[in-house]
Amino acid sequence: MLQSRASTDALSDQVIRMAGPPERIVLGLERMRTAMALLDLPARLPMPVITVAGTNGKGSTVACLETFYRQAGYRVAAYTSPHIWSFNERLRLNGTSASMSDWDAALDDIAAVAGSIALTFFEITTLAAVKILCAVQVDLAILEVGLGGRLDAVNAFDPDCSVLTTVDLDHQDWLGPDRLSIGREKSGIFRPDVPALYGDAANPCASVLETAAQHQVPLQLLGRDFDFDAQARRWWGFGQTLAIPEPLWPAAAQWQNLALALAAVWVLQKKLPVSAAALSHWSIRPDLPGRAQMLRPWGENGPRLIVDVAHNPQAVAQLATLLEGQGGRCHAVVAMLADKDVAGTLKNLLRRVEVWHVLEITDTPRAASAASLQKCLWEMGAAHVEIEENMQTALDALGSVLTADDSIVCFGSFHLVKQLPRQWLDGTSV
C-alpha cells in the first residue's frame, strides 16, 4: 500500500517511479486498453464525456464547460494537463482539486499492473483520474487530450461530444510535419454519429473536414453553425441566441473557447439539460492561471502584467493581438523549450516588444538556453535583449521602474509561468 504523502509533489514523484519522466512519450492505445481491462475500466464511462483536443485553447474551453455545468447544478469532473503548481490540479471535482487520498487509492490499483505494461506518465495519470471520477460518481466528465488526439491516452474513452479548438503547428515530431497531418491526428477523437465541434472559423483544416465526412461525424463549425459577437456580448446557434454576462475577457481567443463550450452544452441538451437562462446568468468566472491573464501585482500605479502560457506561433499571434490594444512601453520576459518553434513563435511579438528579458527554464532537460534565445532574437532584429538569472529578479526590477501605462508580458512555457508567485495568478484579473 502506498503511504499517504506530505505534498502533492510526492504524487508526481510516485508516477515518475512507476512510468519514468513525463518527457517519455509513447503514443498508442494498446497499453491503455490492456490496463483498462485489468482495472475494469470501460471505454464507455457511466457518465457523459466531453473530450477536448486542439493546439491552443483546450484548458480555457474546459474551464468554460465546467462553469456552465456547475452553475446548472451538475457534479463535474475535469481532467487537464499539465499542472502548474501541484500534481492534483490535474483533476478537478466540482472545481476543487482531487484529494491526495483519492490519488493515492487510484495509484495503488494501477501500481499492480503498470510495471508489466510499461505505461507512460500520462497514461498512468489518465487512468488514475478516470478511476477517481468514476468512484465519486460525477454527472459529467470533461477530458482534455494531452498530445494530438488519435493515439492519446484520453482517446481510449468514448466521448458523447468531441470538441476540437484549433489546429496549428506544434509537436511536429509526434503529429506530423504540417497542418494537414496534425489535423488528422487531432480529429482522431471524432466518433461516427457522435456530435463534434470545431473552432477554426477563419481557416478550417481540410483534413479535419475530411475525417468528419469519411466517418459520418455530425460536425458543427464555428462561424458556420454557431458564432459569437464579442462587442455585443452575444452568442447564437442551434436556434438560440444568448446574451453573455460580464466579466469579459480581454483576449479575443477566449471568446472562441466560450463559443465552443456553449455549443457543446447545446448539442448535449438531451443528456444534460441546461436552460438558456442559466447560460445567460452564470457567475463562476472561467479563468485558468496563465491564460491571457492581465494583472496588477504592483498596484494601480505599477505596470500591468500579462501572463500567458503561449508557446507556439498561433498562440503568440493571439497574444500579440491582445498587446496591440495596450499602450505604453512593453517588456517581455520569456523562456521556452528547445523543441518548440522558437523563431516562429517569438517573431510574432517583435514589433510590439521594446526590451526582451530571456532566461532558461531549470526544471526540464528540454529547456532552450537563455543564450540561444538571445541569439535568435538578435538574428531577427531585436535591439534590446537581456539575459536574466531568474524571473523574480527581472520582474522586481521592471515593476519598480515601469508605470501604469506600461506592460510586462510573461510567456513561453508552463514551466515559466509556474515560477510566478501563486497569489498573483490566483488574484483577480483587471
N, C-alpha and C positions, 0 to 999 in steps of 0.2 A: 504494500500500500504506500503510495506517495505521501510524504509528510506535508502538513499544512505549511504554506510558505509565508515568510515575513513580508515579502514585497512581490508585486506583480512582475518585476524583472525576473524573479526566480521562475515564473511560469514560462517566460520566453527561453530561459536557460534550459529548462526541462525539455521543451520541444526541440531545442538545438541538440541536446544529448540524444534524443530519440531519432532525429532526422538529419542532423547536420545543419549548417548555417542557412539562413533564408536565401542567400545567394545561389544555393544549389537548386537549380530549376530543371525539372524533368517533366515536360508536358506529356499528357496522355491520360486516359481514363481507366486503363486496365487495373492499376493498383487501387484506385478508388473503388471500383466495383468489387474487387476481391475483398477489400476491407469492409465495405458496406454489407456484404453477405455475412461476414464473420461477426459484425456488430449488430446485425439485424436492423439495418437502416435501409428503408425502401427508397427507390428513386422517386416515387410519388409520395411526398410527405403528407401527413394527415391534415395539414392546413394549406390554404392558398399560398403560392410562392410567386414573388416578382423577382426576376433575375435582371440585373442591371450591368451592362457592359458599355465600353466606349473608351476612346483615347483620353478624353477630358470630360469632367462634369459628373462622373459616377457618384462620388461621395455627396455632392450637393443635391443630386436627384434623389438619392436615398434619404437624405435629411428632409427633403420636402415631402416625400411619401410618408415618412414617419410622422411628420407634423399633421398631415391631413387625417390619417387613420387614427392616430391617438386622440386628436380633437374630436373625432366621431365616436370615441369610446371603445375602440378596439385595442386589444393587447397585441403589441407589435414587437417583433424581434428584427434587428437589423445587423447584418454581418458585413463588415467593411475591413479594408486594409490599405496601407499599413497602419499601425498605431503610431501615435506621435510620442506620448509620454509613457503609457502603461499598456502592457500586453492585453489586459482585459477590456480595453477600449474597443477591441475588435468585434465584440458582440454587445449590443445594447438591447436590454429588455425593458420596454416601455420607457426609453430614454435614459436608463441607468445602466452603467457597465455591469456585465455579468460578474457575479462574485467570484472570489478566489476559490471558494469551496465548490462552486459549480464547475469551474475549470478543472480543479483537482479531480473531481469524480469522473469527469469525461476523459481526462488524460489517463487515469488509471485503467479504464476499459481499453483505450486504444493502445496503451503500452504493451498489452498482452499480444497484440497482433502486428504492431508496427515493425518490429525487427525483422520478421520473416518476409515482409512485403517491401521493405526499403522505401517507406513513404517519405515524401518531402515535407519540409517545414509547413508549407501552405496546405498540403493535403491533410496533415495531422490537425492543423488549426481548423480547417473547414469541417472535418469530421467531428471534432470536439464541439464546435459551435452548433452544428446540427443536432448532435446528441442533447445538448443543453436546451435548445429551443423546443425540441420535441418533449423533453421531460417537463418543462414548465407550461406546456400546452397553450401556446400563443394562438391568436386568431389569424395572424399573418406573418410570414417570413419574407424579409427582403434580403436578397443575397447579392452582394457585389462581386463581380468577377475579378480575379486577381490579375491575370495576364491573358489577353486575347479573348477567347470565348470557347471555341470548338473543343479544345483539348484541356481547358482549365478545370480544376477540381470542382468548382461550383456547378459546372455543366453536367455533372453526374446526377444532379437532381432536376426533375422536370418542372418547368415553370407553368404557371397559369397565365402569365403575361411576361413578355420579354421587352426590355427597354434598351435600345442602343442609342447612346447620346450622340457621339461624333465618331468619325473615322479619320484619322490623320497619321502622319509618320511618327512612330515611336516603337521601340522594341523590335526593330527590323531584323535583328539577329534571330529572333524567335518567330516572328509573324510574317516575314517576307519583305522583299526589298521595296515594295511600292504600295500605294493606297489600295489598289485593287486586291492585292494579296492580303493585306491587313483586313480589308472589308470582308473577305471570305472567311477569315478566321473569326472575326468578331460576330458575324451573323450566324455562326455555328450554334449560337444559343437559341435560334429560332426553332420552333417545332411545327409540324403540319397541323393546321386547323387551330392553332393557339395564337391569340392576338399578339402582335408585335408593334412597337412604336419606334420611330427613327427620327433623330433630331437635326440632321444636316440639311437645313431648309434650302440654303443657297446653292449647295453643290452636292446633291446626294451621290453616294458612291455606287457606281454601276453594279459592282459585284454584290452589294447588299440587296439591290433590287432583283438581281438575277437569282440569288439564293431564295428569296421570298417567292418568286414566281415558280421556280423549279420544285419547291417543296409545299406548295399550296398554303403559304403562310398569309393570313389576313393582315397585311402590313399597312399601318397608318402613318402618314408622313407629316411632320411639322411643316407648316407653310402651305400644305395642300388640304389635309383633312382636319387640321386644327391649327390654331395660331394664337398670337397674343399681340397686344399693343402696350408697350411699357409706359408710354407717355399718358395714355388714357387709363392705365391700370385695368386692363380688360383682357379676358381670355375667352375664346369661343371654339366650339367644336362639338360634334355629335348632337347637334340640335340645341346646344346650351350656350348661353353667354353668361360669364361670371365677372363680377367686379372683384378686383384683388385689393385686399386691405393693406394699409401700411403696417409695419415699416417696409420701405422699398430698398432694393439693393442698388448700389452704385454701379455694379458691373452688368453689362447687357447679357453676358453669357449666363448669368444666374436666372434671368427671365426665361431663357431657353430650357434650363433644367426644370424650372417651375412649370412651364407649359407641358413638358413631357410627363411630369408627375401627375398633373391634373388629368391629362389624357388617360394615364394608366388607371386612375380612380374611376373614370367613366367606363372604360372597357370592362372593368371588373364589377360593375354595379350589381349584377345578378348574384354574385358570390359574396360581395362585401358592400352592401348599400351605404352610400354616404349622400346626404341631402345637399342640394345646391346652397341652401342657407348655411350649412356647416362649412362648406368650402369658401364661402364669402366672408366668414367671420372667425377664421382661425386666429389664435393668439399666441401659439408657441412659435418663437422665431426659429426658422430652419437654418441656423448658422452652423458652420463647422469651422474649427480653428484652421487658419491658413488658407481660406478660400476667399480671395479678394476682400480681406478684412481691412477696414480703414479705422485706425486707432489714434488716440491722442495720449500716449503714455506720459508725455512731459507736460500735460495740461493744455489749456486752450491757447496759451501763448507760445507753446513749443510746436515743432513741425508735426505734420501728420505722418503716421507710419502705415504704409500699405504692405500687407503681408499676404503672400500667395505662394503656394507650393508649385506653381507653374514651372515645368521643366522640359517642355518641348516647344517647337515653333508655334503650333496653333495656340497653345495656352498663353504663351508670352505675347503673341499678337493680340489676344483678347485683353491682356494686362496693359499693353500699350494703348489700346483704345480707352481704357479707364483712366490712364495717366494723362491723356490728351485733355481731359476735362478738368485737370488740376493746374492751377497757376503756380508761379514761383519757381524756385530752383528745385532740381531733382537730383538726389544722390541715390545710387543703387548699391546695396550690399548683397553679394551673390556668391554662391558656391554651387557646384554641380558635380554629377557623377561623370566619369570619363567616358562611359559607354553611351552617353547621350549625344545628340547633335548639338554640340556646344556652339559652334559658329552660327548655325541656322537659328538657334534659339536666341542668342544674345543680340544678333543684328536687328531684331525687331524693336529694341529699345535704344538703339544708337542715337537716333535723332532727339530723343526726349531726355536722356540721362546726361548730366553735365560732368559728374565725377563718379567713377566706379571704385568700389571698395571690394576687393576679391579676397577670399580666404579658402582654406582647404577643410573639407569635412574630415573629422578624425575618427569616426566610429564605423567606417566601412572601407575595405580594401579597394572598392570601386571608385573612390574619390578622385576627381581631377585635381592636380596640384594648383596652388594659387599662381605659381609662375606660368603654368600653361594657360590659365585663364587670362592672365595679364598679357601674355604674348598674343593670344587670339584677338583680344580687344585692340591691341596696338595695331595688329595687321589689318584690322577692319577700319582703322582711322580714329579710334577713340583717343582723345588728347590727354585725359587725366585718369590714370588707373593706378590705384594704390593697393599694395598687398597689406592685409591686416593680420595680426596674430590671432585674434579671436573676435567674434561678433560683438560681444558685450562691450568691449573696449571701443570698438568702432562706433557703436550706437551711442554710447555715453558721450563721446566727443562730438558727434553730429547733433545730438539732442541739445547740447549746450550752446551751439553756435548758429543753428538754423532757426528760422522764425515760423510763425503760424501759417504763413503763405507757402512755405516750402514743403517738400515731400521727401521721405526716405522710402524706397521700395526695397523690400527684402524678399528675395525669391530664388528659385533654382532647384530646390530639393526638399522633401520631407525631412531629411537629415538636418538641414539648416534651420528650418522653422522650429523644430523641437528644442533648439538651443535658446529660443526666446523665453523670457520669464512666463510661466504658465498663467499668472494672474493678468498679464497683458492680453493674452488671447482669449481668456475667459471673460474679459470685460465687455462692455457694450460698444459696438461699432458706431461711428458717427458719420 
